[in-house]
């Protein structure tokens, strides 16, 4: 059976036409047969690439680094606050998703994310996506939430990875750590071509923003592969189809923090949904 696993860092597209990055595994018989290395892509370009890659596939999973269910006009989603409980322990923060105010370009009625979701025509239902034999699915992911589980050094030192070259706190050693760490995972799952690409990326002394987007696409791809093929005890669905959700990779330590925060806020964990969502712009 042909499976297509895709990671898309949309860069949240608060500027019309601003590109993110996308990457893909094509799998045959449970093994990675083709790797499409991370490349820059706008929403429209990503939508076309997904259609091309998905042709003839029995199963497709797209992991996107952008909120995809945002019913609230103000404040933040419950899932954002749960994620923030972990990220704050690593001295970081979570950008709250909302439809109003300065977030209108990203999540208002005419934001590009809704058109993208319409065009890719994928079902959002993370548990069904994990279990289904066939279909086209999409999950919302958040690299900063998964990195401390995938790269234990980040959790052990209690500080998030500062690998965004546009930020004043950028650290090249963190950039190298993240790129090399994801390379190790790619090699482990049989994606040597991506591992080589990431190892070369790790050596960059002055990476650019588009290269960070491409690294994030590789991280999204890694989360997507794990969601489909990784052990169940390393996966967690936070939130629901009404208020928003994230699908993430966890370690025992990060799971403990997230479960405690979710229980405190009465946020669902690994709850089966009554239905799948194709799009939810309103």
Secondary structure, DSSP 8 states (H G I E B T S, - for coil): -EEEEEEEE-GGG-STT--EEEEEEEEETTEEEEEEEEEEE-HHHHHHHHHHHHTT-SEEEEEESS------SSS--HHHHHHHHHHGGGT-------SSGGGHHHHSTT-HHHHHHHHHT-BB-HHHHHH-SSEEEEEE--HHHHHHHHSHHHHHHT------TTSTT--HHHHHHHHHHHHHHHHHTT-HHHHHHHHHHHT-SS--HHHHHHHHHHHHHHHHHHHHHS-GGGEEEEEETTTEEEEEE--HHHHHHHHHHHHHHT--BS---SS-BS----
